[in-house]
Amino acid sequence: MRTSEVAAQARVNPQTLRYYERRGLLPEPARSAAGYRAYNPQAVQIVRFIKRAQDLGFALDDIESLLQLAEGGPEGCDATRAMSVDKIADLDVRIADLQAMRAALARLVATCEQPRNHRECPILAQITSDPEDDDREDRP
């Protein structure tokens, strides 16, 4: 299969295939007599595996390990489960961080409804303020 065929079937850009090759995620294909890459049909499944793993939040380094684990063996399931549990913990931290950012932004938006002594936007003022100034204001 040529690069464009694999890319179309896997729903990725042809450059993605080359990138995955450089990263070692996708085996380097043989070359045709004309010098074109000649992928085997399994390349489509590998790329789809990579994309599905990315959709679940796994980084390419993790996916490299998952590809190795997918090759088989009883320990593969336990290792994959452990990686997934770690990913869930990472996602929980990211979700908490996003919720905190959302709450902070919501508080700032709420200040827009309050009367102001001056015309400055409270959101822009907060973004441009020096965090050390905020610390000094809290001090007696």
N, C-alpha and C positions, 0 to 999 in steps of 0.2 A: 504494500500500500504506500502511496506517496504521501508526503507531508500534508498536502491540502486535504486528502481524503481522510486521514486520521484526525486532523484538526476539525473537519466538518462533522464527522461522526461523534467525536468527543465533545463537540461544541466549545472549542477553545481556539485561540489565535494560533497560527503556525509558529509564531515566536515563542509561545508558551512551551511547545514541544521541545524546541531547541534549549530553552532555559531548563526544563526538566532533565534533558540529557546532560547539560553542564553540571547540574546539581547531583547527578547520579541516580535520580529517581526513575528515569526511563532509560533502558539500555540503548546504547548507540546502535542505530540500525545499519544494516549492510548498505552498500552503495550499488546502484545499477551501473551498467556499462557507461551510461551517460553522466554518471556522477550524482544522480538524484538519490535521496534517502529512500530506502525500501524497508518500511516497517512491517513487522508481522502483525496479524490481526489482534494479537494479545495487547498491543500498544494501546488500542482504544480502551480496553478494560482497565489497564493500568492508569491511564489519564482520568478516566471516570472515577476510579477508586480515589485518586489524589484529590479530585474536585469535591467528591462527597465528604472526604475526611476534612478538607478545608471548611466545608459548610458546617461541620460540627465543631469548628474552632481549633482544629489541630494545625500547628505550624509545620512547615515543610521538614524541619528536622525530626519532628514527631512522626510525620508521615513516612519518612525513610525507615524508621523503626517498625511502623505498622506494616509496611510492604514486606519487610523481612519476616515479621510474625505471620503474615498472611500466607507465607509459603508452606506453613504447616507445622505440626508438632503440638502435643498436648499442652506444653507450657505457653503456647501462643495465646490461648484464651485468657489465662490468668494474667499474663503480662499486659494484654490489651485492656483487660478490666482495670488493672491498676493504673494504666495510663489514662483511662477514661475517668476514673474517680479523681485523679489529680486534675484533669481538665475541668471537671465539674467544680472543684474547689477554686480553680483559677477564675472560672466564669462567675462564681458567687462573689468573689472579690471585685471583679470588674463591674458586676451589676450593682454592688453596694457603692462603688465609686461613682457610677453613673447616676444612681439615685441621689447621692449627696450633691453632685453637681446640679442636678435638676432642682433639688430643694433650694440650693443657694440661689440659683437663677430665678426661681419662682418668688423667693423673698425680695429679690431686687426688682422684679417686675411689679410686685405688690407696692413697692415704694413709689412707683410712677403714679399711682392713684392718689397719693397723699399731697397736700399743698406744699409748695416749695417756696423758699425765700428767694431763690435765684433760678435762672433758666437752665442750669446745668442738668444734664440727664444723669440720674443717680446710677444707672447701669454703667455708663461710660466713665463716670467718676470713680466707681469701684474698680473697674478694669484698669484704669490708668493710675490708681493710687499705689503708693509704695507700701508693700506689706509691713515694713518696719514702722511706718507712720501709724498703721492700724494698731500695732503693739504699743506704741507710745500713748495713744488715746486711751487705752485700757488701764494705763498706769495712773496711780493717784498723784 
